[in-house]
Amino acid sequence: MSTTLAARSRRFADRVARASRAGSAEPAEPPAEQPPHRELVRRELAAYAARIRLDALLRTHGTPLFVLDVDRVTTQLLALRQELPDVQIHFATKSLPHPAVVHAVDAFGASFEVASRGEIDLLEREGVAIGRCLHTHPVKTVADITGSYLRGIRTFVVDSHGEVSKFHGLPSDVAVLVRLSFPNPEVRCDLSSKFGVAPERAAALVEHCLRAGLRVAGFTFHVGSQTVSVGPWMRAIHRTLALMRRLERAHGIRFDTLDIGGGFPVPYDEPVPEFSALARDIRAALAEAPSRYRVLVEPGRFLSAPAMTLATRVVGTTERADGC
Ligand SMILES: Cc1ncc(COP(=O)(O)O)c(C=O)c1O
Protein backbone atom coordinates (compact mmCIF):
# COMPACT_ATOMS: atom_id res chain seq x y z
CA MET A 1 0.00 0.00 0.00
CA SER A 2 1.39 3.49 -0.78
CA THR A 3 2.11 5.79 2.12
CA THR A 4 -0.80 8.01 1.12
CA LEU A 5 -3.27 5.13 1.15
CA ALA A 6 -1.66 3.70 4.29
CA ALA A 7 -2.01 7.06 6.05
CA ARG A 8 -5.64 7.24 5.00
CA SER A 9 -6.22 3.69 6.31
CA ARG A 10 -4.69 4.70 9.64
CA ARG A 11 -6.99 7.72 9.85
CA PHE A 12 -9.95 5.52 8.91
CA ALA A 13 -9.09 3.07 11.71
CA ASP A 14 -8.83 5.97 14.18
CA ARG A 15 -12.21 7.31 13.09
CA VAL A 16 -13.86 3.88 13.42
CA ALA A 17 -12.38 3.53 16.89
CA ARG A 18 -13.57 7.04 17.89
CA ALA A 19 -17.03 6.42 16.43
CA SER A 20 -17.43 3.11 18.22
CA ARG A 21 -16.25 4.67 21.50
CA ALA A 22 -18.92 7.35 21.00
CA GLY A 23 -21.52 4.61 20.45
CA SER A 24 -22.06 5.45 16.79
CA ALA A 25 -22.25 2.64 14.23
CA GLU A 26 -21.18 4.91 11.34
CA PRO A 27 -17.63 6.27 11.06
CA ALA A 28 -17.47 9.98 10.31
CA GLU A 29 -16.96 11.15 6.71
CA PRO A 30 -13.33 11.75 5.67
CA PRO A 31 -12.09 15.31 6.22
CA ALA A 32 -13.10 17.54 3.29
CA GLU A 33 -9.55 18.59 2.38
CA GLN A 34 -8.48 15.01 1.52
CA PRO A 35 -8.58 13.90 -2.13
CA PRO A 36 -11.36 11.32 -2.50
CA HIS A 37 -10.24 7.77 -1.83
CA ARG A 38 -10.95 6.79 -5.44
CA GLU A 39 -8.56 9.46 -6.63
CA LEU A 40 -5.84 8.09 -4.34
CA VAL A 41 -6.51 4.60 -5.68
CA ARG A 42 -6.32 5.95 -9.25
CA ARG A 43 -2.98 7.61 -8.54
CA GLU A 44 -1.64 4.48 -6.90
CA LEU A 45 -2.73 2.36 -9.89
CA ALA A 46 -1.06 4.81 -12.28
CA ALA A 47 2.19 4.63 -10.28
CA TYR A 48 1.96 0.84 -10.21
CA ALA A 49 1.33 0.71 -13.97
CA ALA A 50 4.48 2.78 -14.52
CA ARG A 51 6.51 0.56 -12.17
CA ILE A 52 5.57 -2.67 -13.95
CA ARG A 53 5.80 -1.00 -17.41
CA LEU A 54 2.20 -1.84 -18.15
CA ASP A 55 2.28 0.10 -21.42
CA ALA A 56 4.95 -2.26 -22.81
CA LEU A 57 2.94 -5.28 -21.67
CA LEU A 58 -0.15 -3.89 -23.35
CA ARG A 59 1.75 -3.30 -26.59
CA THR A 60 2.80 -6.94 -26.57
CA HIS A 61 -0.40 -8.59 -25.34
CA GLY A 62 -3.22 -6.12 -26.00
CA THR A 63 -6.33 -5.88 -23.81
CA PRO A 64 -7.98 -7.21 -21.78
CA LEU A 65 -4.82 -8.15 -19.88
CA PHE A 66 -4.82 -9.81 -16.50
CA VAL A 67 -1.58 -9.13 -14.63
CA LEU A 68 -0.63 -11.41 -11.76
CA ASP A 69 2.09 -10.03 -9.50
CA VAL A 70 3.08 -12.91 -7.26
CA ASP A 71 5.51 -10.80 -5.22
CA ARG A 72 2.47 -9.01 -3.83
CA VAL A 73 1.19 -12.31 -2.39
CA THR A 74 4.49 -12.64 -0.55
CA THR A 75 4.33 -9.03 0.67
CA GLN A 76 0.87 -9.68 2.10
CA LEU A 77 2.05 -12.94 3.68
CA LEU A 78 4.88 -11.02 5.34
CA ALA A 79 2.41 -8.47 6.73
CA LEU A 80 0.28 -11.29 8.13
CA ARG A 81 3.28 -13.04 9.65
CA GLN A 82 4.53 -9.81 11.15
CA GLU A 83 1.20 -8.72 12.63
CA LEU A 84 -0.10 -12.15 13.69
CA PRO A 85 3.18 -13.99 14.36
CA ASP A 86 1.68 -16.88 16.29
CA VAL A 87 -0.99 -17.98 13.84
CA GLN A 88 -0.68 -20.64 11.16
CA ILE A 89 -1.60 -19.35 7.72
CA HIS A 90 -3.77 -21.47 5.43
CA PHE A 91 -4.22 -19.65 2.12
CA ALA A 92 -7.81 -19.93 0.83
CA THR A 93 -6.86 -21.60 -2.44
CA LYS A 94 -10.21 -20.86 -4.09
CA SER A 95 -9.44 -17.14 -4.08
CA LEU A 96 -6.61 -17.53 -6.62
CA PRO A 97 -5.94 -21.12 -7.68
CA HIS A 98 -2.89 -20.41 -9.81
CA PRO A 99 0.33 -22.49 -9.82
CA ALA A 100 2.58 -19.44 -9.35
CA VAL A 101 0.59 -18.37 -6.29
CA VAL A 102 0.66 -21.90 -4.88
CA HIS A 103 4.47 -21.85 -5.22
CA ALA A 104 4.77 -18.46 -3.52
CA VAL A 105 2.59 -19.54 -0.59
CA ASP A 106 4.37 -22.87 -0.26
CA ALA A 107 7.83 -21.28 -0.50
CA PHE A 108 6.84 -18.86 2.25
CA GLY A 109 6.07 -21.83 4.50
CA ALA A 110 2.34 -21.20 4.72
CA SER A 111 -0.22 -23.89 4.05
CA PHE A 112 -3.58 -24.13 2.28
CA GLU A 113 -7.30 -24.27 2.88
CA VAL A 114 -9.20 -26.24 0.24
CA ALA A 115 -12.86 -26.85 -0.42
CA SER A 116 -12.87 -28.96 -3.59
CA ARG A 117 -11.21 -31.84 -5.34
CA GLY A 118 -9.91 -29.52 -8.08
CA GLU A 119 -7.97 -27.48 -5.53
CA ILE A 120 -6.34 -30.61 -4.10
CA ASP A 121 -5.46 -31.70 -7.67
CA LEU A 122 -3.73 -28.35 -8.22
CA LEU A 123 -1.80 -28.48 -4.94
CA GLU A 124 -0.73 -32.06 -5.61
CA ARG A 125 0.43 -31.18 -9.12
CA GLU A 126 2.53 -28.37 -7.66
CA GLY A 127 4.14 -30.67 -5.10
CA VAL A 128 2.50 -29.26 -1.95
CA ALA A 129 2.48 -31.47 1.17
CA ILE A 130 -1.27 -32.14 1.31
CA GLY A 131 -1.10 -33.41 4.90
CA ARG A 132 -0.81 -29.83 6.19
CA CYS A 133 -3.94 -28.65 4.35
CA LEU A 134 -7.40 -28.17 5.79
CA HIS A 135 -10.56 -29.25 4.01
CA THR A 136 -13.16 -26.66 4.99
CA HIS A 137 -16.24 -27.45 2.94
CA PRO A 138 -19.00 -28.27 5.43
CA VAL A 139 -20.97 -30.27 2.82
CA LYS A 140 -19.14 -33.17 1.14
CA THR A 141 -19.80 -36.55 -0.38
CA VAL A 142 -18.38 -39.66 1.26
CA ALA A 143 -16.16 -39.98 -1.82
CA ASP A 144 -14.84 -36.42 -1.30
CA ILE A 145 -13.96 -37.22 2.30
CA THR A 146 -12.40 -40.61 1.58
CA GLY A 147 -10.50 -39.31 -1.46
CA SER A 148 -9.16 -36.31 0.49
CA TYR A 149 -8.15 -38.59 3.36
CA LEU A 150 -6.28 -40.94 1.02
CA ARG A 151 -4.43 -37.94 -0.43
CA GLY A 152 -3.32 -36.87 3.04
CA ILE A 153 -5.89 -34.49 4.53
CA ARG A 154 -6.69 -35.14 8.16
CA THR A 155 -8.67 -32.09 9.24
CA PHE A 156 -12.18 -31.47 7.92
CA VAL A 157 -15.09 -29.19 8.82
CA VAL A 158 -18.66 -30.05 9.81
CA ASP A 159 -21.62 -27.82 10.60
CA SER A 160 -24.53 -30.29 10.69
CA HIS A 161 -25.49 -33.64 12.18
CA GLY A 162 -25.96 -35.16 8.71
CA GLU A 163 -22.32 -34.66 7.82
CA VAL A 164 -20.98 -36.63 10.78
CA SER A 165 -22.03 -40.13 9.65
CA LYS A 166 -20.07 -39.63 6.40
CA PHE A 167 -16.85 -40.02 8.41
CA HIS A 168 -17.86 -43.48 9.64
CA GLY A 169 -15.14 -46.09 9.15
CA LEU A 170 -12.24 -43.67 8.62
CA PRO A 171 -9.11 -44.14 10.77
CA SER A 172 -8.93 -42.38 14.12
CA ASP A 173 -6.39 -39.80 12.96
CA VAL A 174 -9.21 -37.84 11.31
CA ALA A 175 -10.45 -34.78 13.21
CA VAL A 176 -13.08 -32.17 12.53
CA LEU A 177 -13.50 -28.50 13.28
CA VAL A 178 -17.08 -27.44 13.97
CA ARG A 179 -17.96 -24.36 11.94
CA LEU A 180 -19.84 -21.70 13.87
CA SER A 181 -22.05 -19.08 12.29
CA PHE A 182 -21.73 -15.45 13.39
CA PRO A 183 -24.02 -13.25 11.27
CA ASN A 184 -22.43 -10.01 10.07
CA PRO A 185 -24.96 -8.08 7.95
CA GLU A 186 -22.61 -5.11 7.47
CA VAL A 187 -20.00 -7.05 5.56
CA ARG A 188 -19.62 -7.24 1.77
CA CYS A 189 -20.04 -11.02 1.76
CA ASP A 190 -21.74 -12.55 4.81
CA LEU A 191 -21.20 -16.32 4.72
CA SER A 192 -23.09 -17.08 7.93
CA SER A 193 -26.48 -17.72 6.33
CA LYS A 194 -24.94 -20.42 4.14
CA PHE A 195 -22.47 -22.09 6.49
CA GLY A 196 -22.05 -22.74 10.18
CA VAL A 197 -24.09 -23.84 13.16
CA ALA A 198 -25.42 -21.24 15.59
CA PRO A 199 -23.21 -21.16 18.72
CA GLU A 200 -26.17 -22.13 20.93
CA ARG A 201 -26.65 -25.32 18.89
CA ALA A 202 -22.97 -26.21 18.65
CA ALA A 203 -22.82 -28.23 21.90
CA ALA A 204 -25.36 -30.72 20.51
CA LEU A 205 -23.30 -31.12 17.33
CA VAL A 206 -20.08 -31.68 19.30
CA GLU A 207 -21.85 -34.29 21.45
CA HIS A 208 -23.12 -35.98 18.27
CA CYS A 209 -19.53 -36.13 16.91
CA LEU A 210 -18.23 -37.58 20.16
CA ARG A 211 -20.97 -40.25 20.23
CA ALA A 212 -20.01 -41.16 16.65
CA GLY A 213 -16.35 -41.53 17.71
CA LEU A 214 -15.26 -38.53 15.63
CA ARG A 215 -12.57 -36.37 17.25
CA VAL A 216 -13.39 -32.68 17.45
CA ALA A 217 -10.15 -30.69 17.27
CA GLY A 218 -11.86 -27.35 17.79
CA PHE A 219 -13.88 -24.68 16.04
CA THR A 220 -13.78 -22.52 12.96
CA PHE A 221 -15.73 -19.49 11.78
CA HIS A 222 -15.63 -16.85 9.06
CA VAL A 223 -16.78 -13.38 10.10
CA GLY A 224 -17.53 -12.42 6.48
CA SER A 225 -15.36 -11.42 3.57
CA GLN A 226 -14.04 -7.83 3.53
CA THR A 227 -14.84 -7.19 7.19
CA VAL A 228 -13.73 -3.62 7.88
CA SER A 229 -13.96 -3.43 11.66
CA VAL A 230 -12.48 -5.65 14.30
CA GLY A 231 -15.69 -6.05 16.33
CA PRO A 232 -16.89 -9.21 14.53
CA TRP A 233 -13.57 -11.01 15.19
CA MET A 234 -13.45 -9.87 18.82
CA ARG A 235 -16.99 -11.09 19.50
CA ALA A 236 -16.55 -14.35 17.58
CA ILE A 237 -13.21 -15.17 19.25
CA HIS A 238 -14.56 -14.35 22.69
CA ARG A 239 -17.73 -16.41 22.23
CA THR A 240 -15.92 -19.36 20.66
CA LEU A 241 -13.31 -19.53 23.43
CA ALA A 242 -16.05 -19.43 26.08
CA LEU A 243 -17.85 -22.28 24.29
CA MET A 244 -14.62 -24.29 24.08
CA ARG A 245 -13.94 -23.85 27.81
CA ARG A 246 -17.49 -24.92 28.64
CA LEU A 247 -17.40 -28.03 26.43
CA GLU A 248 -13.95 -29.06 27.65
CA ARG A 249 -15.19 -28.99 31.23
CA ALA A 250 -18.50 -30.73 30.44
CA HIS A 251 -16.98 -33.61 28.44
CA GLY A 252 -13.48 -33.90 29.89
CA ILE A 253 -11.98 -33.32 26.44
CA ARG A 254 -9.22 -31.00 25.21
CA PHE A 255 -9.53 -29.10 21.99
CA ASP A 256 -6.35 -28.02 20.22
CA THR A 257 -7.43 -25.77 17.34
CA LEU A 258 -9.12 -22.40 16.89
CA ASP A 259 -9.51 -21.32 13.27
CA ILE A 260 -10.54 -17.67 12.89
CA GLY A 261 -11.03 -17.91 9.12
CA GLY A 262 -10.50 -15.19 6.53
CA GLY A 263 -12.27 -11.90 5.96
CA PHE A 264 -9.29 -9.49 6.18
CA PRO A 265 -10.07 -6.45 4.03
CA VAL A 266 -8.24 -4.75 1.18
CA PRO A 267 -8.84 -1.22 -0.16
CA TYR A 268 -10.99 -1.05 -3.29
CA ASP A 269 -13.22 2.00 -3.75
CA GLU A 270 -13.48 2.65 -0.03
CA PRO A 271 -10.71 3.04 2.56
CA VAL A 272 -10.26 0.17 5.00
CA PRO A 273 -8.52 0.16 8.37
CA GLU A 274 -4.83 -0.57 8.32
CA PHE A 275 -4.18 -4.26 8.87
CA SER A 276 -1.86 -3.59 11.82
CA ALA A 277 -4.75 -1.91 13.68
CA LEU A 278 -7.09 -4.89 13.09
CA ALA A 279 -4.35 -7.36 13.97
CA ARG A 280 -3.50 -5.59 17.22
CA ASP A 281 -7.07 -6.08 18.50
CA ILE A 282 -7.25 -9.65 17.16
CA ARG A 283 -4.02 -10.45 19.04
CA ALA A 284 -5.57 -9.03 22.20
CA ALA A 285 -8.67 -11.20 21.78
CA LEU A 286 -6.54 -14.28 21.11
CA ALA A 287 -4.56 -13.72 24.30
CA GLU A 288 -7.52 -15.39 26.07
CA ALA A 289 -6.81 -18.69 24.26
CA PRO A 290 -4.91 -21.45 26.06
CA SER A 291 -1.31 -21.61 24.81
CA ARG A 292 -1.79 -25.24 23.73
CA TYR A 293 -4.26 -24.14 21.02
CA ARG A 294 -2.95 -23.71 17.51
CA VAL A 295 -4.62 -20.71 15.98
CA LEU A 296 -5.26 -20.73 12.23
CA VAL A 297 -6.24 -18.08 9.71
CA GLU A 298 -7.57 -18.66 6.18
CA PRO A 299 -6.90 -15.46 4.24
CA GLY A 300 -8.13 -15.35 0.66
CA ARG A 301 -8.86 -11.83 -0.59
CA PHE A 302 -6.12 -10.29 1.58
CA LEU A 303 -3.43 -12.30 -0.23
CA SER A 304 -4.98 -12.50 -3.70
CA ALA A 305 -6.61 -9.15 -4.44
CA PRO A 306 -3.47 -6.97 -4.30
CA ALA A 307 -1.73 -9.40 -6.66
CA MET A 308 -4.27 -9.06 -9.47
CA THR A 309 -4.70 -6.19 -11.90
CA LEU A 310 -7.00 -6.22 -14.89
CA ALA A 311 -6.11 -3.80 -17.68
CA THR A 312 -9.00 -3.06 -20.02
CA ARG A 313 -9.61 -0.48 -22.74
CA VAL A 314 -12.07 2.31 -21.98
CA VAL A 315 -14.14 2.64 -25.13
CA GLY A 316 -16.19 5.64 -24.03
CA THR A 317 -17.37 7.53 -20.97
CA THR A 318 -20.38 9.68 -20.14
CA GLU A 319 -22.06 11.22 -17.11
CA ARG A 320 -25.65 10.30 -16.34
CA ALA A 321 -28.14 11.95 -14.03
CA ASP A 322 -28.21 8.99 -11.64
CA GLY A 323 -24.41 9.16 -11.27
CA CYS A 324 -23.91 5.59 -12.55
C1 LIG B 1 -13.92 -21.44 4.47
C2 LIG B 1 -13.35 -20.19 3.90
N1 LIG B 1 -12.15 -19.78 4.35
C3 LIG B 1 -11.56 -18.67 3.86
C4 LIG B 1 -12.18 -17.92 2.89
C5 LIG B 1 -11.48 -16.69 2.38
O1 LIG B 1 -12.14 -15.57 2.79
P1 LIG B 1 -11.56 -14.11 2.48
O2 LIG B 1 -11.32 -14.07 1.01
O3 LIG B 1 -12.63 -13.19 2.93
O4 LIG B 1 -10.32 -13.96 3.27
C6 LIG B 1 -13.45 -18.28 2.42
C7 LIG B 1 -14.14 -17.46 1.41
O5 LIG B 1 -15.18 -17.77 0.89
C8 LIG B 1 -14.06 -19.45 2.95
O6 LIG B 1 -15.26 -19.86 2.53
The ligand as an SDF file (V2000), in Angstrom:
LIG
                    3D

 16 16  0  0  0  0  0  0  0  0999 V2000
  -13.9230  -21.4360    4.4670 C   0  0  0  0  0  0  0  0  0  0  0  0
  -13.3480  -20.1890    3.9050 C   0  0  0  0  0  0  0  0  0  0  0  0
  -12.1530  -19.7840    4.3480 N   0  0  0  0  0  0  0  0  0  0  0  0
  -11.5640  -18.6700    3.8600 C   0  0  0  0  0  0  0  0  0  0  0  0
  -12.1780  -17.9200    2.8880 C   0  0  0  0  0  0  0  0  0  0  0  0
  -11.4780  -16.6930    2.3850 C   0  0  0  0  0  0  0  0  0  0  0  0
  -12.1440  -15.5670    2.7930 O   0  0  0  0  0  0  0  0  0  0  0  0
  -11.5650  -14.1060    2.4760 P   0  0  0  0  0  0  0  0  0  0  0  0
  -11.3190  -14.0680    1.0120 O   0  0  0  0  0  0  0  0  0  0  0  0
  -12.6270  -13.1940    2.9270 O   0  0  0  0  0  0  0  0  0  0  0  0
  -10.3160  -13.9610    3.2690 O   0  0  0  0  0  0  0  0  0  0  0  0
  -13.4480  -18.2820    2.4230 C   0  0  0  0  0  0  0  0  0  0  0  0
  -14.1360  -17.4630    1.4060 C   0  0  0  0  0  0  0  0  0  0  0  0
  -15.1810  -17.7660    0.8930 O   0  0  0  0  0  0  0  0  0  0  0  0
  -14.0570  -19.4460    2.9520 C   0  0  0  0  0  0  0  0  0  0  0  0
  -15.2550  -19.8600    2.5310 O   0  0  0  0  0  0  0  0  0  0  0  0
  1  2  1  0
  2  3  1  0
  2 15  2  0
  3  4  2  0
  4  5  1  0
  5  6  1  0
  5 12  2  0
  6  7  1  0
  7  8  1  0
  8  9  2  0
  8 10  1  0
  8 11  1  0
 12 13  1  0
 12 15  1  0
 13 14  2  0
 15 16  1  0
M  END
$$$$
